[in-house]
Amino acid sequence: MMKLKFVPTGNIFVLPDEEAIKIKNKDRGNYVLLSEDDKEIVEEKKEVKVPTIKELVMPEEQTEPMTNEEIAKDITLEELAGMDRFALFGLAQRLDLKPATSANKRTLLKMLKETGIFK
């Protein structure tokens, strides 16, 4: 049996351990677990590591940027021709080809084919 104090009113309830912990966890901040001598039980706070943006975006095993060949290894010329303008533009940017923002699909295809890395 555990004592559970409702902080706003100061009421103390004696409940089974599981029930007291469940109520406290559901309504954080309003309830406090008390020890036998009515002293507050201080729970150790677990340190939560917040990942950085780099860790979220880049997998741990990949610390180096991908090479052009790694980016294009699974893309054939037929698949390249089937892509829409936005996908081609993104691929050209990823390969550091610096395409013009107004480049059409034909221009982007030509630019990508001239790299020679697509089979």
Biopython code that builds the backbone (N, CA, C, O; Angstrom):
import numpy as np
from Bio.PDB.StructureBuilder import StructureBuilder

atoms = [
    (1, "MET", "N", (0.831, -1.171, 0.000)),
    (1, "MET", "CA", (0.000, 0.000, 0.000)),
    (1, "MET", "C", (0.885, 1.247, 0.000)),
    (1, "MET", "O", (1.896, 1.307, 0.700)),
    (2, "MET", "N", (0.489, 2.230, -0.792)),
    (2, "MET", "CA", (1.231, 3.484, -0.891)),
    (2, "MET", "C", (0.304, 4.645, -0.574)),
    (2, "MET", "O", (-0.914, 4.568, -0.734)),
    (3, "LYS", "N", (0.925, 5.718, -0.120)),
    (3, "LYS", "CA", (0.173, 6.932, 0.133)),
    (3, "LYS", "C", (0.347, 7.850, -1.071)),
    (3, "LYS", "O", (1.453, 8.041, -1.576)),
    (4, "LEU", "N", (-0.759, 8.407, -1.511)),
    (4, "LEU", "CA", (-0.764, 9.290, -2.664)),
    (4, "LEU", "C", (-1.413, 10.599, -2.246)),
    (4, "LEU", "O", (-2.559, 10.612, -1.795)),
    (5, "LYS", "N", (-0.685, 11.702, -2.393)),
    (5, "LYS", "CA", (-1.197, 13.009, -1.980)),
    (5, "LYS", "C", (-1.640, 13.783, -3.210)),
    (5, "LYS", "O", (-0.901, 13.915, -4.185)),
    (6, "PHE", "N", (-2.885, 14.299, -3.140)),
    (6, "PHE", "CA", (-3.391, 15.169, -4.187)),
    (6, "PHE", "C", (-2.963, 16.585, -3.817)),
    (6, "PHE", "O", (-3.506, 17.171, -2.881)),
    (7, "VAL", "N", (-1.992, 17.141, -4.546)),
    (7, "VAL", "CA", (-1.333, 18.395, -4.193)),
    (7, "VAL", "C", (-2.301, 19.579, -4.074)),
    (7, "VAL", "O", (-2.195, 20.320, -3.097)),
    (8, "PRO", "N", (-3.234, 19.801, -5.002)),
    (8, "PRO", "CA", (-4.090, 20.992, -4.891)),
    (8, "PRO", "C", (-4.902, 21.060, -3.593)),
    (8, "PRO", "O", (-5.085, 22.144, -3.039)),
    (9, "THR", "N", (-5.390, 19.914, -3.102)),
    (9, "THR", "CA", (-6.219, 19.947, -1.887)),
    (9, "THR", "C", (-5.476, 19.457, -0.656)),
    (9, "THR", "O", (-5.878, 19.768, 0.465)),
    (10, "GLY", "N", (-4.419, 18.710, -0.833)),
    (10, "GLY", "CA", (-3.675, 18.151, 0.294)),
    (10, "GLY", "C", (-4.248, 16.836, 0.787)),
    (10, "GLY", "O", (-3.751, 16.293, 1.773)),
    (11, "ASN", "N", (-5.272, 16.307, 0.141)),
    (11, "ASN", "CA", (-5.859, 15.026, 0.546)),
    (11, "ASN", "C", (-4.863, 13.903, 0.307)),
    (11, "ASN", "O", (-4.158, 13.893, -0.703)),
    (12, "ILE", "N", (-4.806, 12.955, 1.239)),
    (12, "ILE", "CA", (-3.902, 11.815, 1.129)),
    (12, "ILE", "C", (-4.741, 10.550, 1.016)),
    (12, "ILE", "O", (-5.659, 10.329, 1.806)),
    (13, "PHE", "N", (-4.418, 9.724, 0.026)),
    (13, "PHE", "CA", (-5.122, 8.478, -0.216)),
    (13, "PHE", "C", (-4.161, 7.323, -0.003)),
    (13, "PHE", "O", (-2.979, 7.431, -0.330)),
    (14, "VAL", "N", (-4.651, 6.227, 0.537)),
    (14, "VAL", "CA", (-3.860, 5.014, 0.681)),
    (14, "VAL", "C", (-4.400, 4.021, -0.344)),
    (14, "VAL", "O", (-5.550, 3.587, -0.272)),
    (15, "LEU", "N", (-3.548, 3.678, -1.288)),
    (15, "LEU", "CA", (-3.955, 2.829, -2.402)),
    (15, "LEU", "C", (-2.945, 1.712, -2.617)),
    (15, "LEU", "O", (-1.805, 1.810, -2.163)),
    (16, "PRO", "N", (-3.357, 0.652, -3.305)),
    (16, "PRO", "CA", (-2.383, -0.376, -3.682)),
    (16, "PRO", "C", (-1.277, 0.243, -4.551)),
    (16, "PRO", "O", (-1.514, 1.206, -5.280)),
    (17, "ASP", "N", (-0.088, -0.316, -4.463)),
    (17, "ASP", "CA", (1.082, 0.246, -5.154)),
    (17, "ASP", "C", (0.831, 0.486, -6.632)),
    (17, "ASP", "O", (1.094, 1.577, -7.138)),
    (18, "GLU", "N", (0.327, -0.520, -7.326)),
    (18, "GLU", "CA", (0.127, -0.405, -8.776)),
    (18, "GLU", "C", (-0.853, 0.709, -9.117)),
    (18, "GLU", "O", (-0.635, 1.471, -10.059)),
    (19, "GLU", "N", (-1.940, 0.799, -8.344)),
    (19, "GLU", "CA", (-2.957, 1.807, -8.608)),
    (19, "GLU", "C", (-2.423, 3.210, -8.348)),
    (19, "GLU", "O", (-2.690, 4.129, -9.123)),
    (20, "ALA", "N", (-1.671, 3.381, -7.267)),
    (20, "ALA", "CA", (-1.110, 4.693, -6.917)),
    (20, "ALA", "C", (-0.130, 5.162, -7.991)),
    (20, "ALA", "O", (-0.159, 6.323, -8.399)),
    (21, "ILE", "N", (0.727, 4.269, -8.440)),
    (21, "ILE", "CA", (1.715, 4.627, -9.471)),
    (21, "ILE", "C", (1.006, 4.951, -10.780)),
    (21, "ILE", "O", (1.391, 5.888, -11.480)),
    (22, "LYS", "N", (-0.033, 4.178, -11.117)),
    (22, "LYS", "CA", (-0.772, 4.411, -12.353)),
    (22, "LYS", "C", (-1.456, 5.795, -12.332)),
    (22, "LYS", "O", (-1.413, 6.526, -13.322)),
    (23, "ILE", "N", (-2.080, 6.144, -11.201)),
    (23, "ILE", "CA", (-2.748, 7.441, -11.089)),
    (23, "ILE", "C", (-1.729, 8.573, -11.180)),
    (23, "ILE", "O", (-1.960, 9.563, -11.874)),
    (24, "LYS", "N", (-0.603, 8.430, -10.485)),
    (24, "LYS", "CA", (0.428, 9.479, -10.504)),
    (24, "LYS", "C", (0.982, 9.684, -11.916)),
    (24, "LYS", "O", (1.180, 10.821, -12.344)),
    (25, "ASN", "N", (1.227, 8.604, -12.629)),
    (25, "ASN", "CA", (1.784, 8.714, -13.978)),
    (25, "ASN", "C", (0.792, 9.300, -14.970)),
    (25, "ASN", "O", (1.188, 9.992, -15.908)),
    (26, "LYS", "N", (-0.501, 9.030, -14.772)),
    (26, "LYS", "CA", (-1.510, 9.566, -15.690)),
    (26, "LYS", "C", (-1.692, 11.065, -15.508)),
    (26, "LYS", "O", (-1.847, 11.795, -16.487)),
    (27, "ASP", "N", (-1.675, 11.531, -14.258)),
    (27, "ASP", "CA", (-1.950, 12.939, -13.975)),
    (27, "ASP", "C", (-0.708, 13.566, -13.340)),
    (27, "ASP", "O", (-0.670, 13.805, -12.133)),
    (28, "ARG", "N", (0.282, 13.823, -14.148)),
    (28, "ARG", "CA", (1.557, 14.345, -13.644)),
    (28, "ARG", "C", (1.391, 15.746, -13.080)),
    (28, "ARG", "O", (0.732, 16.600, -13.674)),
    (29, "GLY", "N", (1.998, 15.963, -11.930)),
    (29, "GLY", "CA", (1.998, 17.279, -11.340)),
    (29, "GLY", "C", (0.970, 17.466, -10.244)),
    (29, "GLY", "O", (1.194, 18.261, -9.331)),
    (30, "ASN", "N", (-0.148, 16.762, -10.303)),
    (30, "ASN", "CA", (-1.177, 16.923, -9.273)),
    (30, "ASN", "C", (-1.033, 15.930, -8.139)),
    (30, "ASN", "O", (-1.591, 16.156, -7.065)),
    (31, "TYR", "N", (-0.310, 14.842, -8.332)),
    (31, "TYR", "CA", (-0.170, 13.819, -7.307)),
    (31, "TYR", "C", (1.291, 13.637, -6.932)),
    (31, "TYR", "O", (2.187, 13.792, -7.761)),
    (32, "VAL", "N", (1.516, 13.301, -5.647)),
    (32, "VAL", "CA", (2.863, 13.038, -5.138)),
    (32, "VAL", "C", (2.799, 11.762, -4.316)),
    (32, "VAL", "O", (1.888, 11.587, -3.507)),
    (33, "LEU", "N", (3.766, 10.864, -4.517)),
    (33, "LEU", "CA", (3.855, 9.653, -3.705)),
    (33, "LEU", "C", (4.513, 10.009, -2.376)),
    (33, "LEU", "O", (5.492, 10.754, -2.338)),
    (34, "LEU", "N", (3.966, 9.470, -1.289)),
    (34, "LEU", "CA", (4.508, 9.741, 0.038)),
    (34, "LEU", "C", (5.051, 8.458, 0.645)),
    (34, "LEU", "O", (4.564, 7.364, 0.361)),
    (35, "SER", "N", (6.078, 8.611, 1.493)),
    (35, "SER", "CA", (6.624, 7.463, 2.203)),
    (35, "SER", "C", (5.773, 7.208, 3.440)),
    (35, "SER", "O", (4.787, 7.908, 3.670)),
    (36, "GLU", "N", (6.144, 6.217, 4.234)),
    (36, "GLU", "CA", (5.377, 5.857, 5.424)),
    (36, "GLU", "C", (5.268, 7.010, 6.414)),
    (36, "GLU", "O", (4.251, 7.146, 7.094)),
    (37, "ASP", "N", (6.309, 7.844, 6.503)),
    (37, "ASP", "CA", (6.283, 8.958, 7.459)),
    (37, "ASP", "C", (5.826, 10.254, 6.793)),
    (37, "ASP", "O", (6.199, 11.340, 7.238)),
    (38, "ASP", "N", (5.031, 10.153, 5.743)),
    (38, "ASP", "CA", (4.426, 11.276, 5.012)),
    (38, "ASP", "C", (5.436, 12.253, 4.414)),
    (38, "ASP", "O", (5.143, 13.441, 4.276)),
    (39, "LYS", "N", (6.610, 11.765, 4.061)),
    (39, "LYS", "CA", (7.579, 12.602, 3.354)),
    (39, "LYS", "C", (7.507, 12.240, 1.878)),
    (39, "LYS", "O", (7.300, 11.083, 1.511)),
    (40, "GLU", "N", (7.680, 13.247, 1.053)),
    (40, "GLU", "CA", (7.570, 13.053, -0.391)),
    (40, "GLU", "C", (8.677, 12.144, -0.896)),
    (40, "GLU", "O", (9.846, 12.319, -0.551)),
    (41, "ILE", "N", (8.300, 11.175, -1.714)),
    (41, "ILE", "CA", (9.280, 10.284, -2.345)),
    (41, "ILE", "C", (9.789, 10.995, -3.589)),
    (41, "ILE", "O", (9.023, 11.302, -4.502)),
    (42, "VAL", "N", (11.078, 11.250, -3.611)),
    (42, "VAL", "CA", (11.682, 11.931, -4.753)),
    (42, "VAL", "C", (12.154, 10.871, -5.733)),
    (42, "VAL", "O", (13.010, 10.043, -5.422)),
    (43, "GLU", "N", (11.577, 10.918, -6.922)),
    (43, "GLU", "CA", (11.959, 9.964, -7.958)),
    (43, "GLU", "C", (13.147, 10.504, -8.723)),
    (43, "GLU", "O", (13.218, 11.694, -9.031)),
    (44, "GLU", "N", (14.078, 9.618, -9.027)),
    (44, "GLU", "CA", (15.228, 10.029, -9.822)),
    (44, "GLU", "C", (14.763, 10.263, -11.250)),
    (44, "GLU", "O", (14.082, 9.429, -11.848)),
    (45, "LYS", "N", (15.143, 11.402, -11.774)),
    (45, "LYS", "CA", (14.762, 11.722, -13.147)),
    (45, "LYS", "C", (15.769, 11.082, -14.093)),
    (45, "LYS", "O", (16.982, 11.211, -13.926)),
    (46, "LYS", "N", (15.241, 10.402, -15.072)),
    (46, "LYS", "CA", (16.107, 9.791, -16.069)),
    (46, "LYS", "C", (16.547, 10.858, -17.053)),
    (46, "LYS", "O", (15.744, 11.672, -17.509)),
    (47, "GLU", "N", (17.814, 10.845, -17.369)),
    (47, "GLU", "CA", (18.339, 11.819, -18.321)),
    (47, "GLU", "C", (17.965, 11.377, -19.722)),
    (47, "GLU", "O", (18.311, 10.278, -20.156)),
    (48, "VAL", "N", (17.266, 12.233, -20.412)),
    (48, "VAL", "CA", (16.824, 11.934, -21.772)),
    (48, "VAL", "C", (17.758, 12.643, -22.733)),
    (48, "VAL", "O", (17.937, 13.858, -22.662)),
    (49, "LYS", "N", (18.354, 11.869, -23.638)),
    (49, "LYS", "CA", (19.250, 12.454, -24.624)),
    (49, "LYS", "C", (18.426, 12.864, -25.835)),
    (49, "LYS", "O", (17.799, 12.030, -26.489)),
    (50, "VAL", "N", (18.437, 14.135, -26.116)),
    (50, "VAL", "CA", (17.711, 14.654, -27.269)),
    (50, "VAL", "C", (18.658, 14.611, -28.461)),
    (50, "VAL", "O", (19.733, 15.210, -28.422)),
    (51, "PRO", "N", (18.265, 13.902, -29.528)),
    (51, "PRO", "CA", (19.166, 13.810, -30.684)),
    (51, "PRO", "C", (19.270, 15.145, -31.419)),
    (51, "PRO", "O", (18.321, 15.929, -31.463)),
    (52, "THR", "N", (20.435, 15.376, -31.986)),
    (52, "THR", "CA", (20.636, 16.579, -32.780)),
    (52, "THR", "C", (20.014, 16.364, -34.155)),
    (52, "THR", "O", (19.675, 15.241, -34.526)),
    (53, "ILE", "N", (19.872, 17.437, -34.894)),
    (53, "ILE", "CA", (19.295, 17.344, -36.239)),
    (53, "ILE", "C", (20.189, 16.485, -37.126)),
    (53, "ILE", "O", (19.691, 15.708, -37.940)),
    (54, "LYS", "N", (21.495, 16.619, -36.974)),
    (54, "LYS", "CA", (22.413, 15.830, -37.788)),
    (54, "LYS", "C", (22.218, 14.342, -37.519)),
    (54, "LYS", "O", (22.246, 13.537, -38.451)),
    (55, "GLU", "N", (22.019, 13.962, -36.239)),
    (55, "GLU", "CA", (21.813, 12.556, -35.919)),
    (55, "GLU", "C", (20.488, 12.050, -36.474)),
    (55, "GLU", "O", (20.388, 10.884, -36.855)),
    (56, "LEU", "N", (19.472, 12.902, -36.525)),
    (56, "LEU", "CA", (18.179, 12.499, -37.067)),
    (56, "LEU", "C", (18.222, 12.323, -38.574)),
    (56, "LEU", "O", (17.611, 11.404, -39.119)),
    (57, "VAL", "N", (18.949, 13.213, -39.246)),
    (57, "VAL", "CA", (18.974, 13.211, -40.707)),
    (57, "VAL", "C", (19.969, 12.204, -41.252)),
    (57, "VAL", "O", (19.673, 11.503, -42.220)),
    (58, "MET", "N", (21.136, 12.122, -40.649)),
    (58, "MET", "CA", (22.202, 11.280, -41.165)),
    (58, "MET", "C", (22.356, 10.035, -40.297)),
    (58, "MET", "O", (22.613, 10.165, -39.101)),
    (59, "PRO", "N", (22.209, 8.846, -40.850)),
    (59, "PRO", "CA", (22.389, 7.627, -40.065)),
    (59, "PRO", "C", (23.789, 7.563, -39.464)),
    (59, "PRO", "O", (24.730, 8.153, -39.994)),
    (60, "GLU", "N", (23.916, 6.842, -38.351)),
    (60, "GLU", "CA", (25.196, 6.773, -37.650)),
    (60, "GLU", "C", (26.309, 6.175, -38.503)),
    (60, "GLU", "O", (27.439, 6.663, -38.477)),
    (61, "GLU", "N", (26.001, 5.133, -39.250)),
    (61, "GLU", "CA", (27.058, 4.468, -40.011)),
    (61, "GLU", "C", (27.530, 5.298, -41.206)),
    (61, "GLU", "O", (28.591, 5.022, -41.767)),
    (62, "GLN", "N", (26.773, 6.288, -41.590)),
    (62, "GLN", "CA", (27.147, 7.117, -42.735)),
    (62, "GLN", "C", (27.594, 8.493, -42.231)),
    (62, "GLN", "O", (26.771, 9.364, -41.950)),
    (63, "THR", "N", (28.892, 8.666, -42.124)),
    (63, "THR", "CA", (29.406, 9.938, -41.643)),
    (63, "THR", "C", (29.971, 10.772, -42.785)),
    (63, "THR", "O", (30.172, 11.978, -42.635)),
    (64, "GLU", "N", (30.225, 10.139, -43.920)),
    (64, "GLU", "CA", (30.752, 10.855, -45.077)),
    (64, "GLU", "C", (29.635, 11.049, -46.100)),
    (64, "GLU", "O", (28.732, 10.217, -46.194)),
    (65, "PRO", "N", (29.687, 12.129, -46.860)),
    (65, "PRO", "CA", (28.681, 12.305, -47.908)),
    (65, "PRO", "C", (28.826, 11.229, -48.978)),
    (65, "PRO", "O", (29.918, 10.713, -49.216)),
    (66, "MET", "N", (27.715, 10.903, -49.612)),
    (66, "MET", "CA", (27.731, 9.882, -50.658)),
    (66, "MET", "C", (28.422, 10.426, -51.904)),
    (66, "MET", "O", (28.339, 11.616, -52.206)),
    (67, "THR", "N", (29.096, 9.547, -52.613)),
    (67, "THR", "CA", (29.722, 9.937, -53.871)),
    (67, "THR", "C", (28.665, 9.928, -54.962)),
    (67, "THR", "O", (27.584, 9.366, -54.785)),
    (68, "ASN", "N", (28.978, 10.550, -56.086)),
    (68, "ASN", "CA", (28.036, 10.597, -57.205)),
    (68, "ASN", "C", (27.665, 9.197, -57.679)),
    (68, "ASN", "O", (26.513, 8.946, -58.033)),
    (69, "GLU", "N", (28.630, 8.290, -57.690)),
    (69, "GLU", "CA", (28.373, 6.928, -58.144)),
    (69, "GLU", "C", (27.426, 6.207, -57.182)),
    (69, "GLU", "O", (26.571, 5.435, -57.617)),
    (70, "GLU", "N", (27.573, 6.454, -55.875)),
    (70, "GLU", "CA", (26.685, 5.828, -54.898)),
    (70, "GLU", "C", (25.256, 6.355, -55.038)),
    (70, "GLU", "O", (24.297, 5.603, -54.867)),
    (71, "ILE", "N", (25.115, 7.629, -55.344)),
    (71, "ILE", "CA", (23.786, 8.220, -55.517)),
    (71, "ILE", "C", (23.100, 7.619, -56.733)),
    (71, "ILE", "O", (21.904, 7.333, -56.688)),
    (72, "ALA", "N", (23.837, 7.425, -57.814)),
    (72, "ALA", "CA", (23.251, 7.003, -59.089)),
    (72, "ALA", "C", (23.378, 5.513, -59.362)),
    (72, "ALA", "O", (23.050, 5.080, -60.467)),
    (73, "LYS", "N", (23.840, 4.704, -58.406)),
    (73, "LYS", "CA", (24.146, 3.306, -58.709)),
    (73, "LYS", "C", (22.927, 2.475, -59.113)),
    (73, "LYS", "O", (23.069, 1.535, -59.895)),
    (74, "ASP", "N", (21.749, 2.790, -58.609)),
    (74, "ASP", "CA", (20.579, 1.972, -58.923)),
    (74, "ASP", "C", (19.642, 2.624, -59.939)),
    (74, "ASP", "O", (18.548, 2.116, -60.185)),
    (75, "ILE", "N", (20.054, 3.726, -60.521)),
    (75, "ILE", "CA", (19.174, 4.434, -61.456)),
    (75, "ILE", "C", (19.665, 4.201, -62.881)),
    (75, "ILE", "O", (20.818, 4.482, -63.210)),
    (76, "THR", "N", (18.763, 3.678, -63.727)),
    (76, "THR", "CA", (19.112, 3.461, -65.129)),
    (76, "THR", "C", (18.653, 4.665, -65.947)),
    (76, "THR", "O", (17.906, 5.510, -65.454)),
    (77, "LEU", "N", (19.103, 4.738, -67.201)),
    (77, "LEU", "CA", (18.700, 5.835, -68.081)),
    (77, "LEU", "C", (17.193, 5.813, -68.346)),
    (77, "LEU", "O", (16.568, 6.864, -68.493)),
    (78, "GLU", "N", (16.604, 4.594, -68.406)),
    (78, "GLU", "CA", (15.167, 4.487, -68.627)),
    (78, "GLU", "C", (14.395, 5.053, -67.426)),
    (78, "GLU", "O", (13.403, 5.762, -67.590)),
    (79, "GLU", "N", (14.868, 4.726, -66.221)),
    (79, "GLU", "CA", (14.218, 5.252, -65.019)),
    (79, "GLU", "C", (14.383, 6.766, -64.945)),
    (79, "GLU", "O", (13.481, 7.483, -64.512)),
    (80, "LEU", "N", (15.538, 7.232, -65.372)),
    (80, "LEU", "CA", (15.820, 8.662, -65.374)),
    (80, "LEU", "C", (14.822, 9.388, -66.284)),
    (80, "LEU", "O", (14.306, 10.450, -65.936)),
    (81, "ALA", "N", (14.562, 8.797, -67.454)),
    (81, "ALA", "CA", (13.625, 9.407, -68.395)),
    (81, "ALA", "C", (12.196, 9.384, -67.860)),
    (81, "ALA", "O", (11.384, 10.230, -68.235)),
    (82, "GLY", "N", (11.882, 8.439, -67.000)),
    (82, "GLY", "CA", (10.543, 8.334, -66.443)),
    (82, "GLY", "C", (10.292, 9.247, -65.251)),
    (82, "GLY", "O", (9.151, 9.379, -64.807)),
    (83, "MET", "N", (11.326, 9.871, -64.731)),
    (83, "MET", "CA", (11.163, 10.750, -63.573)),
    (83, "MET", "C", (10.544, 12.081, -63.979)),
    (83, "MET", "O", (10.685, 12.525, -65.118)),
    (84, "ASP", "N", (9.863, 12.703, -63.040)),
    (84, "ASP", "CA", (9.308, 14.024, -63.331)),
    (84, "ASP", "C", (10.372, 15.104, -63.141)),
    (84, "ASP", "O", (11.464, 14.828, -62.645)),
    (85, "ARG", "N", (10.051, 16.314, -63.531)),
    (85, "ARG", "CA", (11.003, 17.428, -63.512)),
    (85, "ARG", "C", (11.553, 17.689, -62.118)),
    (85, "ARG", "O", (12.740, 17.975, -61.965)),
    (86, "PHE", "N", (10.703, 17.595, -61.098)),
    (86, "PHE", "CA", (11.140, 17.904, -59.733)),
    (86, "PHE", "C", (12.143, 16.875, -59.210)),
    (86, "PHE", "O", (13.101, 17.225, -58.520)),
    (87, "ALA", "N", (11.910, 15.599, -59.546)),
    (87, "ALA", "CA", (12.841, 14.555, -59.135)),
    (87, "ALA", "C", (14.187, 14.737, -59.837)),
    (87, "ALA", "O", (15.242, 14.585, -59.221)),
    (88, "LEU", "N", (14.140, 15.061, -61.122)),
    (88, "LEU", "CA", (15.381, 15.288, -61.871)),
    (88, "LEU", "C", (16.132, 16.500, -61.319)),
    (88, "LEU", "O", (17.358, 16.480, -61.203)),
    (89, "PHE", "N", (15.395, 17.544, -60.985)),
    (89, "PHE", "CA", (16.014, 18.751, -60.432)),
    (89, "PHE", "C", (16.696, 18.436, -59.104)),
    (89, "PHE", "O", (17.818, 18.879, -58.856)),
    (90, "GLY", "N", (16.019, 17.671, -58.254)),
    (90, "GLY", "CA", (16.602, 17.289, -56.968)),
    (90, "GLY", "C", (17.840, 16.428, -57.141)),
    (90, "GLY", "O", (18.826, 16.609, -56.428)),
    (91, "LEU", "N", (17.799, 15.497, -58.078)),
    (91, "LEU", "CA", (18.950, 14.634, -58.348)),
    (91, "LEU", "C", (20.120, 15.461, -58.869)),
    (91, "LEU", "O", (21.262, 15.240, -58.467)),
    (92, "ALA", "N", (19.847, 16.401, -59.750)),
    (92, "ALA", "CA", (20.912, 17.261, -60.283)),
    (92, "ALA", "C", (21.526, 18.096, -59.168)),
    (92, "ALA", "O", (22.742, 18.279, -59.131)),
    (93, "GLN", "N", (20.711, 18.599, -58.272)),
    (93, "GLN", "CA", (21.243, 19.374, -57.148)),
    (93, "GLN", "C", (22.092, 18.497, -56.238)),
    (93, "GLN", "O", (23.146, 18.920, -55.765)),
    (94, "ARG", "N", (21.631, 17.274, -55.996)),
    (94, "ARG", "CA", (22.374, 16.364, -55.120)),
    (94, "ARG", "C", (23.731, 16.006, -55.717)),
    (94, "ARG", "O", (24.691, 15.740, -54.993)),
    (95, "LEU", "N", (23.798, 16.003, -57.043)),
    (95, "LEU", "CA", (25.062, 15.715, -57.722)),
    (95, "LEU", "C", (25.896, 16.982, -57.929)),
    (95, "LEU", "O", (26.911, 16.943, -58.625)),
    (96, "ASP", "N", (25.484, 18.091, -57.337)),
    (96, "ASP", "CA", (26.189, 19.382, -57.419)),
    (96, "ASP", "C", (26.343, 19.879, -58.851)),
    (96, "ASP", "O", (27.380, 20.440, -59.206)),
    (97, "LEU", "N", (25.319, 19.678, -59.676)),
    (97, "LEU", "CA", (25.369, 20.151, -61.054)),
    (97, "LEU", "C", (24.870, 21.588, -61.175)),
    (97, "LEU", "O", (25.037, 22.208, -62.225)),
    (98, "LYS", "N", (24.270, 22.120, -60.133)),
    (98, "LYS", "CA", (23.756, 23.489, -60.073)),
    (98, "LYS", "C", (22.846, 23.818, -61.260)),
    (98, "LYS", "O", (23.165, 24.681, -62.077)),
    (99, "PRO", "N", (21.710, 23.119, -61.344)),
    (99, "PRO", "CA", (20.780, 23.402, -62.439)),
    (99, "PRO", "C", (20.054, 24.725, -62.205)),
    (99, "PRO", "O", (19.862, 25.151, -61.067)),
    (100, "ALA", "N", (19.660, 25.356, -63.287)),
    (100, "ALA", "CA", (18.873, 26.590, -63.186)),
    (100, "ALA", "C", (17.483, 26.229, -62.681)),
    (100, "ALA", "O", (16.950, 25.173, -63.024)),
    (101, "THR", "N", (16.899, 27.093, -61.874)),
    (101, "THR", "CA", (15.577, 26.794, -61.320)),
    (101, "THR", "C", (14.509, 26.721, -62.400)),
    (101, "THR", "O", (13.471, 26.091, -62.203)),
    (102, "SER", "N", (14.753, 27.356, -63.531)),
    (102, "SER", "CA", (13.781, 27.327, -64.619)),
    (102, "SER", "C", (14.058, 26.218, -65.632)),
    (102, "SER", "O", (13.403, 26.160, -66.673)),
    (103, "ALA", "N", (15.016, 25.338, -65.344)),
    (103, "ALA", "CA", (15.380, 24.278, -66.284)),
    (103, "ALA", "C", (14.208, 23.321, -66.481)),
    (103, "ALA", "O", (13.553, 22.910, -65.523)),
    (104, "ASN", "N", (13.958, 22.974, -67.752)),
    (104, "ASN", "CA", (12.871, 22.037, -68.038)),
    (104, "ASN", "C", (13.392, 20.603, -67.975)),
    (104, "ASN", "O", (14.584, 20.374, -67.772)),
    (105, "LYS", "N", (12.492, 19.647, -68.151)),
    (105, "LYS", "CA", (12.842, 18.241, -68.014)),
    (105, "LYS", "C", (13.914, 17.822, -69.018)),
    (105, "LYS", "O", (14.840, 17.088, -68.672)),
    (106, "ARG", "N", (13.788, 18.289, -70.261)),
    (106, "ARG", "CA", (14.755, 17.919, -71.303)),
    (106, "ARG", "C", (16.156, 18.403, -70.948)),
    (106, "ARG", "O", (17.130, 17.671, -71.118)),
    (107, "THR", "N", (16.256, 19.636, -70.454)),
    (107, "THR", "CA", (17.555, 20.203, -70.068)),
    (107, "THR", "C", (18.160, 19.424, -68.896)),
    (107, "THR", "O", (19.356, 19.135, -68.880)),
    (108, "LEU", "N", (17.326, 19.096, -67.933)),
    (108, "LEU", "CA", (17.817, 18.354, -66.777)),
    (108, "LEU", "C", (18.280, 16.958, -67.166)),
    (108, "LEU", "O", (19.312, 16.489, -66.686)),
    (109, "LEU", "N", (17.509, 16.279, -68.049)),
    (109, "LEU", "CA", (17.916, 14.955, -68.531)),
    (109, "LEU", "C", (19.264, 15.020, -69.243)),
    (109, "LEU", "O", (20.139, 14.183, -69.017)),
    (110, "LYS", "N", (19.420, 16.022, -70.105)),
    (110, "LYS", "CA", (20.679, 16.179, -70.832)),
    (110, "LYS", "C", (21.830, 16.404, -69.861)),
    (110, "LYS", "O", (22.902, 15.817, -70.010)),
    (111, "MET", "N", (21.605, 17.248, -68.876)),
    (111, "MET", "CA", (22.633, 17.567, -67.887)),
    (111, "MET", "C", (23.042, 16.310, -67.104)),
    (111, "MET", "O", (24.226, 16.084, -66.856)),
    (112, "LEU", "N", (22.059, 15.504, -66.724)),
    (112, "LEU", "CA", (22.351, 14.294, -65.956)),
    (112, "LEU", "C", (23.029, 13.225, -66.812)),
    (112, "LEU", "O", (23.925, 12.528, -66.336)),
    (113, "LYS", "N", (22.606, 13.092, -68.071)),
    (113, "LYS", "CA", (23.216, 12.093, -68.954)),
    (113, "LYS", "C", (24.671, 12.431, -69.256)),
    (113, "LYS", "O", (25.498, 11.535, -69.423)),
    (114, "GLU", "N", (24.982, 13.724, -69.325)),
    (114, "GLU", "CA", (26.352, 14.153, -69.634)),
    (114, "GLU", "C", (27.343, 13.823, -68.523)),
    (114, "GLU", "O", (28.552, 13.842, -68.753)),
    (115, "THR", "N", (26.851, 13.521, -67.327)),
    (115, "THR", "CA", (27.762, 13.156, -66.247)),
    (115, "THR", "C", (28.404, 11.817, -66.511)),
    (115, "THR", "O", (29.531, 11.576, -66.079)),
    (116, "GLY", "N", (27.698, 10.925, -67.222)),
    (116, "GLY", "CA", (28.245, 9.619, -67.546)),
    (116, "GLY", "C", (28.163, 8.607, -66.410)),
    (116, "GLY", "O", (28.724, 7.517, -66.524)),
    (117, "ILE", "N", (27.494, 8.930, -65.345)),
    (117, "ILE", "CA", (27.441, 7.981, -64.234)),
    (117, "ILE", "C", (26.197, 7.111, -64.262)),
    (117, "ILE", "O", (26.081, 6.180, -63.465)),
    (118, "PHE", "N", (25.269, 7.392, -65.159)),
    (118, "PHE", "CA", (24.053, 6.595, -65.284)),
    (118, "PHE", "C", (24.244, 5.574, -66.383)),
    (118, "PHE", "O", (24.815, 5.884, -67.429)),
    (119, "LYS", "N", (23.769, 4.350, -66.156)),
    (119, "LYS", "CA", (23.962, 3.253, -67.121)),
    (119, "LYS", "C", (22.769, 3.112, -68.009)),
    (119, "LYS", "O", (22.748, 2.243, -68.881)),
]
sb = StructureBuilder()
sb.init_structure("model")
sb.init_model(0)
sb.init_chain("A")
sb.init_seg("    ")
for serial, (resi, resn, name, xyz) in enumerate(atoms, 1):
    if name == "N":
        sb.init_residue(resn, " ", resi, " ")
    sb.init_atom(name, np.array(xyz, "f"), 0.0, 1.0, " ", f" {name:<3s}", serial, name[0])
structure = sb.get_structure()
